[in-house]
Amino acid sequence: MAVIDRAGLGAAALADLRAMFPVLAQTVNGAPLAYLDNAATTQMPLPVLDAMRHFELHDRANIHRGVHTLSQRATDAFDHARQGLKRFVGAGAAHELVFTSGTTDALNLVAHGLSTPGAAPVVIQPGDEIIVSLLEHHANLVPWQQAARRCGARLLILRPDARGRLQPEDLAGLLTPRTRVFAVTACANATGERPPYETLLALAAGAGALTVLDAAQSVAHAMPDLSALDCDFMAFSGHKMLGPMGTGVLVGRRAALERLQPLRYGGDMVARVSATEASFAELPMRLEGGTPHVAGAVGLAAAASFIEAAGRGRIDAHVSALRSHAAAGLAALPGVTVLAAGAGASGIVSFAAEGAHPHDIGTLLDEQGIAVRTGHHCAQPLLDHLGLGPTTRASFALYNTHEEVERLLAGVARALRLLR
Ligand code: PLP
């Protein structure tokens, strides 16, 4: 992308880039918006909006079922989006990609699909074991709790150390011949910690487990190709990677996806139906029952192209510089603890402040047009483990600036003065 120069994101390049995100150019509570809630949802650039608008204005029709031109165009657009996203994650010939409504939907599809009777044998049996790390968003924990309960399996937790880091030797100590599934995040949304997931996945796969990677916070950043990972299932959301809300992906090894019972039965996922029986379509349609969000898939693929054109390496260099700037400034404030202080590989900085509730800090920042997230970040067990309670979280994307970090630091310092 022309606006991002080779050296990174210079001031002029950043101004051009920000112009592609019209939502950023507004004032909130009388101040310029500083949108620092990107781990929750990122904003969409004009090329993504344009791709979706083009589809809706010219090609909108239902897919797969029509012989008419618009239906064929819509089907082509959907398939094209699938191929583009497979390339984006580095999927190989042995992989398939299923569209979902987001990470939560994708992870439920996996947990449900391995633990529910239906068209294929149930994978998780009574007495089997499922291992989940404690770094997880509830979306990669609660579905496994339910799956374990449904199957009479044991749920084992891979706990981080006191600083919130996962250790491969702890996983090695949990793996047994009964381990059916190991699920882990590629980046903890509550702390910004990036676990050594390549090693963890390899260990679990070596022990014969199916492996699940929650890439919601990582897929827009530099990551190994999926085909280089010991990963059976990977999930991510469109709205966290500059794409539309209500879109997401489950991508994985075809052989593993084939072991999932569908979550939704109905149109588009069947081969042949009689009044009392049905046989099911091949992947990926088998797992995509009902009319999908076709414009969303088109937008998601456009977001992937936007990120690729910008360069994940350059985006990461920029975002981790913002994170380091914010983490150092916050840690220098009295009574402030930055979680995963050394985690340089993400754009997430989460902190607790003595004598000031995150909700009050967030409200005072919003008065100055600064948008952050406060609370448990859907990762309550992790924050309980770290003994810190709710936190305030700022999270950066490619369009954020060091000036916004300065405003955040000044805004937190002001909030602490007012609240203490
Ligand atoms: N996993 C992680 C690591 C997340 O950060 C989130 C959202 O914050 C989710 C899963 C759930 O994503 P969604 O709400 O898009 O399904």
Boltz pocket constraint, residues with backbone or C-beta under 6 A from the ligand:
constraints:
  - pocket:
      binder: B
      contacts: [[A, 39], [A, 40], [A, 101], [A, 102], [A, 103], [A, 104], [A, 105], [A, 137], [A, 139], [A, 140], [A, 185], [A, 187], [A, 188], [A, 189], [A, 214], [A, 216], [A, 217], [A, 237], [A, 247], [A, 377]]
      max_distance: 6.0
